[in-house]
């Protein structure tokens, strides 16, 4: 990470030099500005550099960067790179792939990564309301076509030619409409997504400075018309310290940071970024096959191929082991990604197993360091991670000397797979082969420490959701979080957790929650499984978000029923955001989609389902709200001006070309307030559930024949649970 930072500052210096030469005003932005103000440099868990420009300065930057930096840098913008399909973000980069050559490493601070500076444009917002509405309408049409094209390509790839053909016709009509409205000429020489990004940028530029009082980033503004800033904010600069540099910032950076992060921006909070963290893990993962296969090949003395038998299906209950034997694998790839976390994590794992040696046994297959002379194109650990390599090898020797478990460096994959009950460690080749046996597979997270007394390498004063990872349900583990999928009934609150697959009964006064059921048809580590809860007579309906099943719970009898409402037609490209609302009518449930374009009628008694095709594409249909007026259901689309009405009695859909926001919004606000009344988000609870019931439901319910893959950071299963699970299975 530090080499990445150093190389990024090198790019930033060249960007600063170009801007100074041509009098281009630019500003530190986003996490870079926050880091400068709060940390005088990088936020410890930030991984890139962000800057912004306004209006003509941004246009000048694109021109001069292309003219003067070409050859030294790659210009990632829709104008310069045909494959670039990011709207309102541009990038100056030193490369587009990792490069371990000596010349590259010497030039870029021993950093092989493709690194650069992200440039975010701010555009002027017209004070003329009609012009503003016109621009938003055009941008919405571009966005709609962008996603329609994305889904078209996915259907095409999946071989769904009928759907692809229908979408192709819509795309053609949309292109003609945009050409007429904007004068932009689409060609067959570049991908459509790339051309739409160009058009998006050009529409954003329609407004000149003297026509505006505010600026915005239009991709944010489209969903929130309050997301604007006065243009005067960018008139004056001040310098802020950043590592060994000083960066220009808006003079009133407090206002700028409050606009983006809220009033508590000075309080460190480790949250997800707009991209995978670290961003370069994607680059390193392309080395996965090479690194692992070369490592195993070298251990086996066979550089042509890996000797491994086809995995045989097994059951943990058939294991002859007295203890739960855990196969532990650590790879060079993850060492490069997580460097400073690696040694602490391995020590923590060894310590944990040592303390549980009566019930668990560790079988460690440590990944090695392939010979770079034999296998060109892979990184040299001696140059990339020399200190870590030395510490890692020392740790392996200490483990073997202490006799704390098995250390197998033979490369005999069959022996390792067949000797163990459970896999724990890094993702990759060995994990995939083990998972194919059907035995449980756990992927380790280097940010999570298993032992309650282990110390994270992060600043101890910074609160993080990653650790410590304790043992037992909720004891030092993540707590269930509740949002809208909660309902008060008969003095109790029943809720589906948003981070754990479970139905809970909550005592709000005592601050406790009892685990009632695990929904067997869903993943144990599901995320945002249920969107909302609705009263249905004396029962409660839980509406799926990422889940595949509608759940109807009867508190009086303490029983629940699952009804599968999964759709192959839409899940091909959208696993989450299935349904937005549910209306009951004459004992039947009508489900209205968030990403699903069809209305679904569900018979709660028989489980019978009837689908009503609306003919609407999901990109127009997504994220709408529904409310009932007698026998009619009004549907409001979030990203179109269509007002749809579903007649419950006739079971028909009617479409109105436009709707009055003034008429609809008060009703939606009222509905929102009523639903939020049941929200439990932010409350903390302790569990009083039945572990045996939880285990039985979890492991019986999540068995797809490929083994169980559970991410530590997303799930509540600890190693003590694995032990209990092992004993439980053997007892069966």
GUNUBA-142396 format. One line per 10 residues: number of its first residue (from 1); their letters; for each residue x, y, z of C-alpha. Coordinates in nm, 2 decimals. Layout:
BEGIN
NUM = A = X Y Z | ...
end
This chain:
BEGIN
1 = XXXXXXXXXX = 0.00 0.00 0.00 | 0.28 0.24 0.08 | 0.45 0.18 -0.25 | 0.12 0.24 -0.42 | 0.08 0.57 -0.23 | 0.43 0.67 -0.32 | 0.38 0.59 -0.69 | 0.05 0.78 -0.69 | 0.21 1.09 -0.55 | 0.46 1.07 -0.84
11 = XXXXXXXXXX = 0.16 1.08 -1.09 | 0.00 1.36 -0.89 | 0.32 1.57 -0.91 | 0.31 1.54 -1.29 | -0.06 1.64 -1.29 | 0.02 1.94 -1.07 | 0.30 2.04 -1.30 | 0.07 2.03 -1.61 | -0.20 2.23 -1.43 | 0.04 2.50 -1.31
21 = XXXXXXXXXX = 0.18 2.53 -1.66 | -0.16 2.60 -1.82 | -0.33 2.78 -1.53 | -0.58 2.50 -1.47 | -0.75 2.53 -1.13 | -0.79 2.20 -0.95 | -0.88 2.08 -0.60 | -0.82 1.79 -0.37 | -1.15 1.59 -0.35 | -1.33 1.31 -0.17
31 = XXXXXXXXXX = -1.11 1.08 0.04 | -0.79 1.28 -0.06 | -0.93 1.61 0.08 | -1.07 1.43 0.39 | -0.73 1.26 0.45 | -0.55 1.60 0.41 | -0.77 1.77 0.66 | -0.80 1.49 0.91 | -0.48 1.30 0.88 | -0.24 1.54 0.69
41 = XXXXXXXXXX = -0.21 1.27 0.43 | -0.37 0.94 0.32 | -0.65 0.80 0.53 | -0.49 0.48 0.66 | -0.74 0.26 0.47 | -0.77 0.48 0.16 | -0.59 0.36 -0.15 | -0.61 0.62 -0.43 | -0.59 0.99 -0.51 | -0.90 1.20 -0.61
51 = XXXXXXXXXX = -0.90 1.55 -0.75 | -1.18 1.76 -0.90 | -1.21 2.05 -1.15 | -1.50 2.27 -1.26 | -1.62 2.37 -1.60 | -1.36 2.50 -1.84 | -1.07 2.39 -1.62 | -1.17 2.03 -1.67 | -1.20 2.07 -2.05 | -0.86 2.23 -2.06
61 = XXXXXXXXXX = -0.71 1.95 -1.85 | -0.84 1.68 -2.09 | -0.69 1.87 -2.39 | -0.35 1.94 -2.25 | -0.31 1.60 -2.08 | -0.37 1.43 -2.41 | -0.14 1.67 -2.59 | 0.15 1.67 -2.35 | 0.13 1.36 -2.13 | 0.07 1.11 -2.42
71 = XXXXXXXXXX = 0.33 0.84 -2.42 | 0.41 0.88 -2.05 | 0.06 0.81 -1.93 | -0.26 0.64 -2.03 | -0.56 0.87 -2.06 | -0.86 0.68 -1.93 | -1.16 0.88 -2.06 | -1.43 0.80 -2.31 | -1.27 1.03 -2.56 | -0.92 0.86 -2.55
81 = XXXXXXXXXX = -1.00 0.50 -2.46 | -1.26 0.31 -2.65 | -1.31 0.06 -2.37 | -1.37 0.33 -2.10 | -1.73 0.32 -1.98 | -1.73 0.52 -1.66 | -1.95 0.83 -1.65 | -1.82 1.15 -1.48 | -1.49 1.01 -1.38 | -1.16 1.02 -1.57
91 = XXXXXXXXXX = -0.82 0.89 -1.49 | -0.45 0.95 -1.57 | -0.26 0.62 -1.52 | 0.09 0.50 -1.56 | -0.02 0.16 -1.71 | -0.32 -0.06 -1.76 | -0.17 -0.38 -1.63 | 0.08 -0.48 -1.36 | 0.44 -0.47 -1.47 | 0.71 -0.65 -1.27
101 = XXXXXXXXXX = 0.99 -0.56 -1.51 | 1.30 -0.40 -1.36 | 1.27 -0.08 -1.56 | 0.91 -0.03 -1.44 | 0.99 -0.11 -1.08 | 1.29 0.12 -1.08 | 1.08 0.41 -1.22 | 0.77 0.36 -0.99 | 0.90 0.32 -0.63 | 0.92 -0.06 -0.66
111 = XXXXXXXXXX = 0.54 -0.06 -0.73 | 0.43 -0.30 -1.01 | 0.07 -0.17 -1.00 | -0.12 0.02 -1.27 | -0.18 0.34 -1.07 | -0.30 0.69 -1.14 | -0.51 0.99 -1.03 | -0.89 1.00 -1.06 | -1.03 1.33 -1.19 | -1.39 1.42 -1.11
121 = XXXXXXXXXX = -1.56 1.70 -1.31 | -1.81 1.94 -1.15 | -2.06 2.09 -1.40 | -2.27 2.40 -1.39 | -2.65 2.37 -1.31 | -2.87 2.61 -1.51 | -3.07 2.85 -1.30 | -3.34 2.83 -1.57 | -3.56 2.55 -1.44 | -3.69 2.44 -1.78
131 = XXXXXXXXXX = -3.33 2.40 -1.91 | -3.24 2.21 -1.59 | -3.53 1.97 -1.64 | -3.44 1.93 -2.00 | -3.08 1.83 -1.92 | -3.20 1.59 -1.65 | -3.44 1.43 -1.89 | -3.16 1.38 -2.15 | -2.92 1.24 -1.89 | -3.19 1.00 -1.77
141 = XXXXXXXXXX = -3.25 0.88 -2.12 | -2.87 0.82 -2.16 | -2.86 0.63 -1.83 | -3.16 0.42 -1.93 | -3.00 0.33 -2.26 | -2.66 0.26 -2.09 | -2.82 0.00 -1.86 | -3.04 -0.14 -2.13 | -2.73 -0.20 -2.34 | -2.56 -0.36 -2.04
151 = XXXXXXXXXX = -2.85 -0.61 -1.99 | -2.87 -0.67 -2.37 | -2.50 -0.78 -2.37 | -2.56 -1.01 -2.07 | -2.86 -1.17 -2.23 | -2.66 -1.21 -2.56 | -2.37 -1.37 -2.37 | -2.61 -1.60 -2.19 | -2.76 -1.71 -2.53 | -3.11 -1.57 -2.45
161 = XXXXXXXXXX = -3.15 -1.45 -2.81 | -3.53 -1.38 -2.78 | -3.48 -1.13 -2.50 | -3.17 -0.99 -2.66 | -3.35 -0.93 -2.99 | -3.63 -0.74 -2.81 | -3.38 -0.53 -2.63 | -3.19 -0.47 -2.95 | -3.50 -0.31 -3.10 | -3.55 -0.08 -2.80
171 = XXXXXXXXXX = -3.18 0.02 -2.82 | -3.21 0.11 -3.18 | -3.52 0.32 -3.12 | -3.35 0.49 -2.82 | -3.04 0.57 -3.02 | -3.24 0.74 -3.29 | -3.43 0.94 -3.03 | -3.10 1.06 -2.86 | -2.95 1.15 -3.20 | -3.25 1.37 -3.28
181 = XXXXXXXXXX = -3.26 1.53 -2.93 | -2.88 1.60 -2.90 | -2.73 1.60 -3.25 | -2.48 1.34 -3.13 | -2.39 1.09 -3.40 | -2.35 0.73 -3.29 | -2.11 0.51 -3.49 | -2.02 0.14 -3.51 | -1.65 0.22 -3.45 | -1.67 0.23 -3.07
191 = XXXXXXXXXX = -1.87 0.03 -2.81 | -2.21 0.19 -2.74 | -2.14 0.22 -2.37 | -1.82 0.43 -2.45 | -2.02 0.66 -2.68 | -2.29 0.71 -2.42 | -2.03 0.82 -2.17 | -1.91 1.08 -2.41 | -2.26 1.20 -2.47 | -2.33 1.21 -2.09
201 = XXXXXXXXXX = -2.03 1.44 -2.05 | -2.13 1.66 -2.33 | -2.48 1.71 -2.21 | -2.34 1.80 -1.86 | -2.14 2.07 -2.04 | -2.45 2.24 -2.19 | -2.45 2.51 -1.92 | -2.20 2.79 -1.90 | -2.08 2.96 -1.58 | -2.28 3.28 -1.63
211 = XXXXXXXXXX = -2.60 3.08 -1.67 | -2.56 2.91 -1.33 | -2.54 2.98 -0.96 | -2.45 2.62 -0.86 | -2.23 2.33 -0.96 | -2.28 1.96 -0.92 | -2.17 1.61 -1.01 | -2.46 1.52 -1.23 | -2.45 1.14 -1.15 | -2.53 1.24 -0.79
221 = XXXXXXXXXX = -2.76 1.53 -0.87 | -2.99 1.31 -1.08 | -3.10 1.12 -0.77 | -3.08 1.42 -0.53 | -3.15 1.77 -0.65 | -3.02 1.91 -0.33 | -2.67 1.78 -0.42 | -2.55 2.11 -0.54 | -2.28 2.36 -0.43 | -2.26 2.73 -0.49
231 = XXXXXXXXXX = -2.02 2.80 -0.77 | -1.84 3.06 -0.56 | -1.71 2.78 -0.34 | -1.45 2.70 -0.61 | -1.34 3.06 -0.67 | -1.07 3.06 -0.40 | -0.80 2.80 -0.31 | -0.61 2.73 0.00 | -0.33 2.48 0.05 | -0.36 2.18 0.27
241 = XXXXXXXXXX = -0.08 1.94 0.38 | -0.08 1.60 0.23 | 0.21 1.37 0.32 | 0.52 1.56 0.20 | 0.32 1.78 -0.04 | 0.07 2.06 -0.02 | -0.25 2.02 -0.23 | -0.49 2.29 -0.33 | -0.84 2.28 -0.17 | -1.14 2.50 -0.18
251 = XXXXXXXXXX = -1.10 2.77 0.08 | -1.41 2.66 0.27 | -1.32 2.29 0.29 | -1.54 2.25 0.59 | -1.85 2.32 0.38 | -1.72 2.09 0.10 | -1.65 1.80 0.34 | -1.99 1.84 0.52 | -2.16 1.83 0.18 | -2.00 1.50 0.10
261 = XXXXXXXXXX = -1.95 1.32 0.44 | -2.18 1.50 0.69 | -2.12 1.70 1.00 | -1.91 1.43 1.17 | -1.65 1.40 0.90 | -1.37 1.44 1.15 | -1.47 1.12 1.33 | -1.28 0.83 1.16 | -1.52 0.57 1.03 | -1.40 0.27 0.82
271 = XXXXXXXXXX = -1.67 0.21 0.56 | -1.67 0.07 0.21 | -1.55 0.27 -0.08 | -1.71 0.31 -0.42 | -1.48 0.03 -0.55 | -1.33 -0.29 -0.40 | -1.06 -0.22 -0.14 | -0.78 -0.22 -0.21 | -0.85 -0.14 -0.57 | -0.53 -0.32 -0.68
281 = XXXXXXXXXX = -0.65 -0.65 -0.54 | -0.82 -0.71 -0.88 | -0.49 -0.66 -1.05 | -0.31 -0.90 -0.82 | -0.58 -1.16 -0.85 | -0.50 -1.20 -1.22 | -0.18 -1.37 -1.09 | -0.39 -1.63 -0.90 | -0.36 -1.91 -1.15 | 0.00 -1.85 -1.23
291 = XXXXXXXXXX = 0.12 -1.81 -0.87 | -0.07 -2.11 -0.73 | -0.01 -2.35 -1.01 | 0.36 -2.27 -1.04 | 0.39 -2.31 -0.66 | 0.22 -2.66 -0.67 | 0.41 -2.76 -0.98 | 0.74 -2.67 -0.82 | 0.66 -2.87 -0.51 | 0.56 -3.17 -0.71
301 = XXXXXXXXXX = 0.86 -3.14 -0.95 | 0.63 -3.12 -1.25 | 0.62 -2.79 -1.43 | 0.38 -2.92 -1.70 | 0.07 -2.99 -1.50 | -0.06 -3.05 -1.15 | -0.12 -3.41 -1.03 | -0.46 -3.42 -0.85 | -0.73 -3.68 -0.86 | -1.09 -3.57 -0.93
311 = XXXXXXXXXX = -1.23 -3.48 -0.58 | -1.46 -3.74 -0.44 | -1.79 -3.63 -0.28 | -1.77 -3.67 0.09 | -1.97 -3.59 0.40 | -1.82 -3.46 0.72 | -2.03 -3.70 0.92 | -1.84 -3.99 0.75 | -1.51 -3.85 0.88 | -1.30 -4.10 1.08
321 = XXXXXXXXXX = -1.11 -3.82 1.26 | -1.15 -3.79 1.64 | -1.09 -3.42 1.61 | -1.21 -3.16 1.36 | -0.91 -3.14 1.12 | -0.89 -2.81 0.94 | -0.70 -2.76 0.62 | -0.53 -2.42 0.64 | -0.38 -2.27 0.32 | -0.19 -1.94 0.28
331 = XXXXXXXXXX = -0.10 -1.81 -0.06 | 0.16 -1.57 -0.20 | -0.11 -1.38 -0.38 | -0.28 -1.28 -0.06 | 0.05 -1.20 0.10 | 0.11 -0.94 -0.16 | -0.24 -0.79 -0.11 | -0.25 -0.79 0.27 | 0.12 -0.77 0.35 | 0.13 -0.61 0.69
341 = XXXXXXXXXX = -0.17 -0.81 0.81 | -0.04 -1.15 0.71 | 0.20 -1.25 1.00 | -0.04 -1.13 1.27 | -0.32 -1.33 1.11 | -0.12 -1.65 1.08 | 0.00 -1.62 1.44 | -0.35 -1.56 1.55 | -0.48 -1.87 1.37 | -0.20 -2.09 1.51
351 = XXXXXXXXXX = -0.27 -1.96 1.86 | -0.64 -2.02 1.82 | -0.59 -2.38 1.72 | -0.33 -2.44 1.99 | -0.58 -2.33 2.25 | -0.84 -2.57 2.10 | -0.61 -2.86 2.04 | -0.84 -3.10 2.23 | -1.11 -3.06 1.97 | -0.94 -2.92 1.66
361 = XXXXXXXXXX = -0.62 -3.00 1.46 | -0.45 -2.77 1.21 | -0.32 -2.91 0.88 | -0.12 -2.62 0.73 | -0.02 -2.62 0.36 | 0.18 -2.30 0.34 | 0.21 -2.15 -0.01 | 0.56 -2.10 -0.14 | 0.76 -1.87 -0.36 | 0.79 -2.00 -0.72
371 = XXXXXXXXXX = 1.13 -1.95 -0.89 | 1.10 -1.64 -1.11 | 1.37 -1.77 -1.34 | 1.16 -2.08 -1.42 | 0.83 -1.89 -1.44 | 0.87 -1.55 -1.60 | 0.60 -1.29 -1.55 | 0.54 -1.35 -1.18 | 0.66 -1.12 -0.90 | 0.98 -1.17 -0.71
381 = XXXXXXXXXX = 0.90 -1.20 -0.34 | 1.26 -1.09 -0.27 | 1.19 -0.76 -0.42 | 0.82 -0.71 -0.35 | 0.79 -0.84 0.01 | 1.14 -0.93 0.13 | 1.08 -0.87 0.50 | 0.74 -1.05 0.49 | 0.90 -1.35 0.31 | 1.17 -1.37 0.58
391 = XXXXXXXXXX = 0.91 -1.35 0.86 | 0.68 -1.60 0.69 | 0.95 -1.87 0.64 | 1.06 -1.82 1.00 | 0.70 -1.87 1.12 | 0.68 -2.20 0.92 | 0.99 -2.33 1.09 | 0.87 -2.23 1.43 | 0.54 -2.41 1.37 | 0.71 -2.73 1.26
401 = XXXXXXXXXX = 0.96 -2.72 1.55 | 0.68 -2.67 1.81 | 0.48 -2.96 1.67 | 0.15 -2.77 1.69 | 0.00 -2.94 1.39 | 0.08 -3.08 1.05 | 0.29 -2.87 0.81 | 0.26 -3.02 0.46 | 0.49 -2.87 0.20 | 0.49 -3.18 -0.02
411 = XXXXXXXXXX = 0.24 -3.06 -0.27 | 0.04 -3.37 -0.23 | -0.30 -3.22 -0.28 | -0.50 -3.54 -0.26 | -0.36 -3.62 0.08 | -0.43 -3.27 0.21 | -0.79 -3.27 0.08 | -0.88 -3.62 0.20 | -0.72 -3.59 0.54 | -0.92 -3.28 0.65
421 = XXXXXXXXXX = -1.28 -3.21 0.75 | -1.30 -2.84 0.69 | -1.11 -2.59 0.47 | -1.00 -2.25 0.61 | -0.77 -2.01 0.43 | -0.72 -1.82 0.11 | -0.94 -1.85 -0.20 | -0.79 -2.02 -0.50 | -0.70 -2.35 -0.66 | -0.68 -2.57 -0.34
431 = XXXXXXXXXX = -0.99 -2.41 -0.19 | -1.18 -2.49 -0.51 | -1.07 -2.85 -0.52 | -1.16 -2.90 -0.15 | -1.50 -2.73 -0.19 | -1.58 -2.98 -0.47 | -1.58 -3.26 -0.21 | -1.89 -3.11 -0.05 | -1.72 -3.04 0.28 | -1.75 -2.70 0.44
441 = XXXXXXXXXX = -1.52 -2.43 0.31 | -1.43 -2.10 0.50 | -1.24 -1.81 0.34 | -1.02 -1.62 0.58 | -1.03 -1.25 0.61 | -0.69 -1.09 0.71 | -0.87 -0.80 0.88 | -1.04 -1.03 1.12 | -0.86 -1.19 1.42 | -1.00 -1.50 1.58
451 = XXXXXXXXXX = -0.86 -1.47 1.92 | -1.03 -1.22 2.15 | -0.70 -1.08 2.28 | -0.53 -1.04 1.94 | -0.43 -0.69 1.85 | -0.50 -0.56 1.50 | -0.23 -0.37 1.32 | -0.47 -0.08 1.27 | -0.49 0.22 1.50 | -0.66 0.09 1.81
461 = XXXXXXXXXX = -0.85 0.42 1.85 | -1.02 0.38 1.52 | -1.35 0.19 1.54 | -1.38 -0.07 1.27 | -1.64 -0.32 1.18 | -1.38 -0.57 1.08 | -1.26 -0.70 1.42 | -1.22 -0.84 1.67 | -1.39 -1.16 1.56 | -1.49 -1.34 1.87
471 = XXXXXXXXXX = -1.65 -1.68 1.92 | -2.00 -1.79 1.99 | -2.31 -1.63 1.86 | -2.29 -1.25 1.90 | -2.02 -1.28 2.17 | -1.77 -1.05 2.02 | -1.92 -1.13 1.69 | -2.13 -0.90 1.47 | -2.47 -0.81 1.61 | -2.79 -0.85 1.41
481 = XXXXXXXXXX = -2.88 -0.53 1.23 | -3.24 -0.44 1.15 | -3.38 -0.19 0.91 | -3.72 -0.20 0.74 | -3.80 -0.57 0.77 | -3.95 -0.54 1.11 | -4.30 -0.54 1.24 | -4.46 -0.48 1.58 | -4.74 -0.72 1.67 | -4.91 -0.82 2.00
491 = XXXXXXXXXX = -4.65 -0.63 2.20 | -4.35 -0.79 2.04 | -4.14 -0.70 1.74 | -4.05 -0.96 1.48 | -3.77 -0.88 1.24 | -3.55 -1.02 0.97 | -3.19 -0.91 1.02 | -3.03 -0.73 0.72 | -2.69 -0.89 0.79 | -2.78 -1.24 0.92
501 = XXXXXXXXXX = -3.02 -1.50 0.78 | -3.26 -1.53 1.07 | -3.61 -1.44 1.19 | -3.59 -1.28 1.54 | -3.83 -1.19 1.81 | -3.71 -0.86 1.97 | -3.77 -0.73 2.32 | -3.69 -0.36 2.27 | -3.70 -0.27 2.64 | -3.47 -0.55 2.75
511 = XXXXXXXXXX = -3.25 -0.51 2.44 | -3.26 -0.88 2.36 | -3.35 -1.08 2.06 | -3.44 -1.45 2.03 | -3.35 -1.64 1.71 | -3.67 -1.81 1.60 | -3.60 -1.96 1.26 | -3.33 -1.98 1.00 | -3.49 -1.96 0.65 | -3.36 -2.28 0.51
521 = XXXXXXXXXX = -3.40 -2.18 0.15 | -3.15 -1.89 0.18 | -2.78 -1.86 0.22 | -2.64 -1.86 0.57 | -2.43 -1.55 0.48 | -2.70 -1.36 0.30 | -2.68 -0.98 0.28 | -2.99 -0.76 0.28 | -3.21 -1.06 0.24 | -3.54 -0.90 0.32
531 = XXXXXXXXXX = -3.66 -0.55 0.22 | -3.97 -0.48 0.42 | -4.23 -0.64 0.65 | -4.61 -0.61 0.61 | -4.91 -0.71 0.83 | -5.12 -0.98 0.67 | -5.41 -1.03 0.90 | -5.26 -1.19 1.21 | -4.95 -1.28 1.01 | -4.64 -1.10 0.89
541 = XXXXXXXXXX = -4.51 -1.10 0.53 | -4.14 -1.05 0.48 | -4.06 -0.92 0.13 | -3.75 -1.05 -0.04 | -3.47 -0.81 -0.15 | -3.17 -1.04 -0.22 | -3.36 -1.35 -0.09 | -3.54 -1.58 -0.33 | -3.83 -1.67 -0.09 | -4.12 -1.48 0.04
551 = XXXXXXXXXX = -4.17 -1.55 0.41 | -4.51 -1.55 0.58 | -4.48 -1.58 0.96 | -4.76 -1.66 1.21 | -4.66 -1.52 1.56 | -4.95 -1.69 1.73 | -4.85 -2.04 1.62 | -4.48 -1.96 1.58 | -4.46 -2.11 1.24 | -4.34 -1.97 0.91
561 = XXXXXXXXXX = -4.38 -2.06 0.54 | -4.15 -2.00 0.25 | -4.28 -1.94 -0.10 | -4.02 -1.92 -0.38 | -4.06 -1.61 -0.59 | -3.73 -1.63 -0.78 | -3.72 -1.52 -1.14 | -3.47 -1.67 -1.39 | -3.55 -1.39 -1.63 | -3.41 -1.12 -1.40
571 = XXXXXXXXXX = -3.17 -1.29 -1.17 | -2.94 -1.35 -1.47 | -2.82 -0.99 -1.42 | -2.96 -0.88 -1.09 | -2.93 -1.09 -0.77 | -3.06 -0.82 -0.53 | -3.32 -0.55 -0.52 | -3.60 -0.79 -0.63 | -3.91 -0.64 -0.48 | -4.01 -0.29 -0.36
581 = XXXXXXXXXX = -4.36 -0.33 -0.23 | -4.64 -0.58 -0.14 | -5.02 -0.53 -0.14 | -5.27 -0.78 -0.01 | -5.61 -0.80 -0.18 | -5.89 -1.05 -0.11 | -5.65 -1.29 0.06 | -5.39 -1.28 -0.21 | -5.05 -1.10 -0.21 | -4.94 -0.88 -0.50
591 = XXXXXXXXXX = -4.57 -0.82 -0.53 | -4.43 -0.52 -0.72 | -4.08 -0.53 -0.83 | -3.78 -0.30 -0.76 | -3.57 -0.46 -1.04 | -3.82 -0.73 -1.14 | -4.04 -0.58 -1.41 | -4.34 -0.81 -1.36 | -4.62 -0.81 -1.11 | -4.65 -1.13 -0.91
601 = XXXXXXXXXX = -4.97 -1.26 -0.75 | -4.91 -1.51 -0.47 | -5.16 -1.74 -0.30 | -5.03 -1.77 0.06 | -5.22 -2.09 0.12 | -5.13 -2.30 -0.18 | -4.81 -2.12 -0.27 | -4.94 -2.09 -0.63 | -4.79 -1.80 -0.83 | -4.93 -1.60 -1.12
611 = XXXXXXXXXX = -4.71 -1.36 -1.32 | -4.84 -1.05 -1.50 | -4.60 -0.93 -1.76 | -4.59 -0.55 -1.78 | -4.39 -0.52 -2.10 | -4.17 -0.27 -1.92 | -3.79 -0.30 -1.92 | -3.65 -0.33 -1.57 | -3.42 -0.03 -1.62 | -3.74 0.19 -1.64
621 = XXXXXXXXXX = -3.92 0.00 -1.37 | -3.66 -0.02 -1.10 | -3.69 0.13 -0.75 | -4.05 0.25 -0.76 | -4.29 0.27 -0.47 | -4.65 0.14 -0.46 | -4.95 0.26 -0.27 | -5.31 0.15 -0.28 | -5.62 0.35 -0.35 | -5.92 0.12 -0.32
631 = XXXXXXXXXX = -5.89 -0.15 -0.59 | -5.61 0.03 -0.76 | -5.24 0.03 -0.69 | -5.04 0.33 -0.79 | -4.68 0.26 -0.89 | -4.42 0.54 -0.91 | -4.11 0.48 -1.11 | -3.79 0.63 -0.97 | -3.61 0.69 -1.30 | -3.88 0.77 -1.55
641 = XXXXXXXXXX = -4.18 1.01 -1.56 | -4.43 0.73 -1.59 | -4.72 0.68 -1.35 | -4.85 0.32 -1.36 | -5.17 0.19 -1.22 | -5.24 -0.18 -1.15 | -5.61 -0.27 -1.12 | -5.63 -0.55 -0.86 | -5.98 -0.66 -0.96 | -5.91 -0.68 -1.33
651 = XXXXXXXXXX = -5.54 -0.77 -1.28 | -5.44 -0.52 -1.55 | -5.17 -0.26 -1.58 | -5.24 0.09 -1.71 | -4.96 0.34 -1.80 | -4.98 0.72 -1.78 | -4.71 0.90 -1.97 | -4.64 1.14 -1.68 | -4.75 1.21 -1.33 | -4.77 1.50 -1.09
661 = XXXXXXXXXX = -4.50 1.49 -0.83 | -4.70 1.73 -0.61 | -4.99 1.48 -0.61 | -4.79 1.17 -0.55 | -4.51 1.28 -0.31 | -4.72 1.35 0.00 | -4.87 1.00 -0.01 | -4.53 0.84 -0.05 | -4.38 1.05 0.23 | -4.66 0.94 0.46
671 = XXXXXXXXXX = -4.62 0.58 0.37 | -4.25 0.60 0.43 | -4.30 0.75 0.78 | -4.54 0.47 0.87 | -4.29 0.21 0.76 | -4.00 0.37 0.93 | -4.19 0.36 1.26 | -4.11 0.00 1.28 | -3.74 0.05 1.21 | -3.49 -0.10 1.46
681 = XXXXXXXXXX = -3.18 0.01 1.28 | -2.89 0.10 1.51 | -3.01 -0.09 1.82 | -2.78 -0.34 1.97 | -2.89 -0.68 2.10 | -2.76 -1.00 2.26 | -2.88 -1.34 2.14 | -3.09 -1.59 2.34 | -3.13 -1.83 2.06 | -3.11 -2.21 2.03
691 = XXXXXXXXXX = -2.77 -2.30 1.89 | -2.87 -2.66 1.79 | -3.17 -2.52 1.60 | -2.95 -2.27 1.43 | -2.68 -2.52 1.34 | -2.94 -2.77 1.20 | -3.11 -2.51 1.00 | -2.79 -2.35 0.87 | -2.61 -2.65 0.75 | -2.90 -2.85 0.63
701 = XXXXXXXXXX = -3.04 -2.55 0.44 | -2.71 -2.44 0.27 | -2.60 -2.75 0.08 | -2.56 -2.70 -0.29 | -2.32 -2.99 -0.34 | -2.03 -2.76 -0.38 | -1.94 -2.72 -0.02 | -2.02 -2.42 0.20 | -1.83 -2.10 0.13 | -1.88 -1.84 0.41
711 = XXXXXXXXXX = -1.70 -1.51 0.42 | -1.59 -1.42 0.78 | -1.67 -1.06 0.74 | -2.03 -1.13 0.64 | -2.12 -1.42 0.86 | -2.17 -1.51 1.22 | -2.01 -1.85 1.22 | -1.70 -1.89 1.44 | -1.46 -2.18 1.48 | -1.63 -2.29 1.80
721 = XXXXXXXXXX = -1.94 -2.33 1.60 | -1.75 -2.54 1.35 | -1.64 -2.77 1.64 | -2.00 -2.80 1.76 | -2.12 -2.86 1.41 | -1.86 -3.14 1.37 | -1.97 -3.31 1.69 | -2.34 -3.26 1.60 | -2.29 -3.42 1.26 | -2.10 -3.72 1.40
731 = XX = -2.38 -3.76 1.66 | -2.63 -3.78 1.39
end
